Amino acid sequence: NKIDLTINLATHYVFDHKPADINQLVESNLQFGLNLLEAATANGCLNFVNTSSYIQNYFSREFYPSCLYAVTKQALEDAISYYATNKNLQAITLKLFDVYGAKDRRKKIVNLFQESQINNTVLKMSPGNQEIRLNHISDVLAAIFTAQELLQNINAQHLIYYVGGEPVTVRQLAKIFEEV
């Protein structure tokens, strides 16, 4: 089959890893992506969309990993650049901020707000001055489709785009959630 595009959504996230997590982090975030890159380029599929994370650039620095997860995601980005330079791959990496959606069951802030409302419980929190950027899953899908279109219409090696809504403090988000 002629495949025009490979999309890598694979990830294994652990912020505070333990030694037992290392193999899964490497297998999911690096080895799997390397296998995709190798299979894609060996079979003439030279358009690649990768998803990555803003936490590779903690404190808005060029590369400042906040955890080992970020290190493995960065390693794959470096590998993508290798394939782009040496195997004629065209790639776009989408660095995602916090993703949420209707069927997401993780203990993320939006879900915690909703759970607190449903159970009529108080959610104990900090003063809420920290900023976050949220991505609804539909916005992530739109970014992937846009990346696919870009790859068909440009000649580039490895472009990186940040995907996230406007920054909002947790306090502001709580107020928005309360109003809605």
Salt bridges, closest charged atoms under 4 A:
ASP4 OD1 - LYS2 NZ 3.58
GLU77 OE2 - LYS95 NZ 3.63
ASP98 OD1 - LYS108 NZ 3.14
ASP104 OD2 - ARG106 NH2 2.59
GLU115 OE1 - LYS107 NZ 3.02
GLU179 OE2 - LYS175 NZ 3.52
